[in-house]
Amino acid sequence: MNGSGFNWLGFWNLVFSALVQRIGVLGRELRQRRGRLVVAGIPMLWLGLFFLLPFLIVARISLTTIDPNAQPPYSSIVTFTQGWQLELHFNLDNYRRLWQDGLYLSAYLNSLKTAAISTLLCLMIGFPMALGIARASTRWRLPLLTMVIVPFWTSFLIRIYAWIGLLKDQGPLNNLLLWLGVIDEPLHILYTNTAVYIGIVYSYLPFMVLPLTATLLKHDRSLLEAAFDLGCKPMRAFWRVTFPLALPGVIAGSLLVFIPAVGEFVIPDLLGGPDSLMIGRVLWTEFFQSRDWPLASAVAMAILLLIVIPTLLFEHLQARRGAQEARR
Amino acid sequence: MRQRSTFVFTMMAFGYAFLYLPIFSVVLYSFNASRLVTVWGGFSTRWYGALFHNETILQATGRSLLVAAMAATLAVAIGTLAAVAFTRFQRLRARPLLSLMTSAPLVMPEVMLGLSALLLFVGLQQWIGWPAGRGLMTITIAHTTFCCAYVTVIVQSRLAQMDESLEEAALDLGARPWKVFFLVTLPVIFPALAAGWLLAFTLSLDDLVVASFVSGPSSTTLPMLIYSKVKFGVTPEINALATLIVLVVTSLIVAATLVMGRRNANPLR
């Protein structure tokens, strides 16, 4: 200030304001980071604690032995001998039993078969319905779609229970067929695999119709018209034009039906017979009737490895392919 | 062309008949005077009277509604946060983990969700003494966990469609991120939150399997009660209850459709 020519006041002012600005930026960043931490952290914490952690526990318990006297009924893995020596007891018998006892393998295969057949049946009924809805006039489209959704919002258990009444040996369906003279004696449908198929198709049909309708609505009608103009027969036009274009909807709908159907418990339990073994029902029985928690956990781990992880991988690849196609 | 239309029409008629046959039969038999489900004994409303005097059913219904409301609200809160983290934080390092945790419950069989949740609660009780015993709270937690995933999917797709420049404008004008979320983002995505809440509410209200695993001695929910009644002999009150559920749901959906239909003629655009 006294003639040296250097403006100290200005210098400090500059330094100070730069510092304040820097702290401000830092603070804002920190605040932003903290905000982000809270936003992403809460769901991560909840799902980590209540969804991911449980599977580690299931994996641990699948390696224990059933102990009916203990509470909860399984032996512990870690024991301390002589007060301080740690001993680990891993028991692989549960997994060995899954593999060697034919029951579990056939239940697994039967689940896949039942889900696959049901998905195909859903597609066969759902595709014409979706086509009809997509081609209906705008006036009718919304009511028709709503009518597909309404059953989904009403109690699932009660709708399955209604089928018990309908499919009984002395039920309305048999009475109608007898009266029409189609059959001479009542059909045994209830408590068979047929009833399980009916139940699954009935419950999951909306999941097939909705994505199919959404895809079919996006179609350009002029493509079909072009096919007809070029002399294509309707059947051929369907298989060469409509169906390939609807393929994304077909895949989406099939996944939405197949995935819940594989692990289904309620439908085979209420409509199926003793031979309608499905993997979800096996797990339930091991847990609630045999009270064999370790074996039930081993079944759960098997489902995770053989059904859930392949499905997740398939969906992941499907999504990536979709993203690639969108980029092109 | 004509031929195919007939085919499509027939299949549609068959499909809708298939979807509605069981519902009509339940409604019909709820007015049956006879105790036997298979025999028609004349028109009567006695089962509705019996329903409103059946304390067990009424209590279970109350419990189920309470759990569903709590689980749906919690699931909307947590699921929305997850959806925001997904769509707005591009450099989130935990993205793959979050993505796994929100998509896996959608493909997980219910028996596994139930079993794993129960084993967690049993383990937690052994280690830290919480939760002490199982009941409505454990059911709510388990339901919230799997409902979150559905809410995240719905809200995420709405957030992705939303015009982000609205948020940027608010930020440029000096609004804090939280303020932007509550004043700009939330009103835009509100329909998705409402849809997610309704879906979560229905899923929770309808759930038998998960609730059976994690419920305690005095926390029988409505689906558990219906299941045991179906399994070990039915009482016709269930038909009356089902008819009431159908009535409520149908009127709600028709009302929603009318409101939405007036606002937007084509919902699938």
Interface residues (C-beta under 8 A of the other chain):
Chain A: Q32 G35 R36 V39 A40 I42 P43 M44 W46 L47 G48 F50 F51 L52 L53 P54 F55 I57 V58 I61 P72 I125 G126 P128 M129 L131 G132 I133 R135 T138 R141 L142 P143 L144 L145 T146 M147 V148 I149 V150 P151 W153 T154 S155 F156 L157 I158 R159 Y161 A162 W163 I164 G165 L166 K168 Q170 G171 P172 Y202 L205 P206 V209 T213 A214 L217 F228 P234 M235 F238 I259 P260 V262 G263 E264 F265 V266 L270 I279 G280 L283 W284 F287 F288 W293 A296 S297 A300 I303 L304 I307 V308 T311 L312 E315
Chain B: M1 Q3 R4 F7 V8 F9 M11 M12 F14 G15 Y16 F18 L19 Y20 L21 P22 I23 S25 V26 Y29 V37 T38 I78 G79 L81 A82 V84 A85 F89 L92 A94 L97 L98 L100 M101 T102 S103 A104 P105 L106 V107 M108 P109 E110 V111 M112 L115 S116 A117 L119 L120 V122 G123 Q126 I141 A142 T144 T145 C148 T152 P177 W178 T202 L205 D206 L208 V209 S212 F213 P223 I226 Y227 V230 K231 V234 I238 L241 A242 I245 V246 V249 T250 I253 V254 T257 G261 A265 N266 P267 L268
